């Protein structure tokens, strides 16, 4: 019988991606933290999203004419979790 792989830990992956790009190191991250308050600029957030797309084999929809739908750590985690679940449901 094949083992079922554990679900990816989205929150940990998102947090790791954020910490890797933070300009203000040595700071605890809270779910309510705004991404810009962590020293992340819009390009950083796009790069984080691209990193997470590759890690979870998902697509994060972007529209160059509008702001990203996530502005806090918690909102980004929720969005990535949703995309991962949608991808799993599509298989």
C-alpha positions as CSV (number, residue, x, y, z in Angstrom):
1,X,0.0,0.0,0.0
2,X,1.4,3.4,-1.0
3,X,2.0,6.0,1.6
4,X,0.1,9.2,1.4
5,X,2.4,12.2,1.4
6,X,1.7,14.8,4.1
7,X,0.0,17.9,3.0
8,X,2.5,20.7,2.4
9,X,3.0,23.1,5.3
10,X,1.9,26.2,3.5
11,X,2.2,28.6,6.5
12,X,5.8,27.5,7.1
13,X,6.7,27.8,3.4
14,X,5.2,31.3,3.1
15,X,6.9,32.4,6.3
16,X,10.3,31.1,5.0
17,X,9.8,32.9,1.7
18,X,9.0,36.1,3.5
19,X,11.9,35.9,5.9
20,X,14.2,35.2,3.0
21,X,13.3,38.6,1.4
22,X,12.8,40.7,4.5
23,X,15.0,43.8,4.8
24,X,14.3,44.0,8.6
25,X,15.9,40.8,9.9
26,X,15.5,39.4,13.4
27,X,11.9,40.3,13.7
28,X,9.0,37.9,14.6
29,X,6.3,37.6,12.0
30,X,2.6,37.8,12.9
31,X,-0.3,36.8,10.8
32,X,-1.6,40.4,11.0
33,X,1.7,42.0,9.9
34,X,1.4,44.0,6.7
35,X,3.9,42.8,4.1
36,X,5.1,46.4,3.6
37,X,5.7,46.8,7.3
38,X,8.2,43.9,7.0
39,X,10.2,45.9,4.5
40,X,8.8,44.1,1.5
41,X,8.2,46.1,-1.6
42,X,5.7,45.0,-4.4
43,X,8.5,43.4,-6.4
44,X,9.5,41.3,-3.3
45,X,5.9,40.2,-2.9
46,X,5.8,39.1,-6.6
47,X,9.0,37.2,-6.2
48,X,7.6,35.5,-3.1
49,X,4.5,34.5,-5.0
50,X,6.6,33.2,-7.9
51,X,8.7,31.1,-5.4
52,X,5.6,29.7,-3.9
53,X,4.1,28.9,-7.3
54,X,7.2,26.8,-8.1
55,X,7.2,25.2,-4.7
56,X,3.6,24.1,-4.8
57,X,3.1,23.9,-8.6
58,X,0.3,26.4,-8.5
59,X,-0.6,29.6,-10.3
60,X,-1.2,32.8,-8.5
61,X,-3.3,35.1,-10.6
62,X,-1.9,38.5,-11.2
63,X,-3.4,41.6,-12.9
64,X,-0.9,44.3,-13.6
65,X,-3.6,46.9,-13.3
66,X,-4.7,46.1,-9.7
67,X,-3.1,45.5,-6.4
68,X,-2.4,42.0,-5.2
69,X,-5.2,40.5,-3.1
70,X,-3.0,40.0,-0.1
71,X,-1.4,42.7,2.0
72,X,-0.8,40.8,5.2
73,X,1.1,37.6,6.1
74,X,-2.2,35.9,7.0
75,X,-3.9,36.9,3.7
76,X,-0.9,35.6,1.7
77,X,-1.0,32.3,3.6
78,X,-4.8,32.0,3.1
79,X,-4.4,32.7,-0.6
80,X,-1.7,30.1,-1.2
81,X,-3.6,27.6,0.8
82,X,-6.7,28.2,-1.4
83,X,-4.6,27.8,-4.6
84,X,-3.1,24.6,-3.3
85,X,-6.5,23.2,-2.4
86,X,-7.9,24.2,-5.8
87,X,-5.1,22.5,-7.5
88,X,-5.6,19.3,-5.4
89,X,-9.3,19.4,-6.2
90,X,-8.6,19.7,-9.9
91,X,-6.6,16.5,-10.1
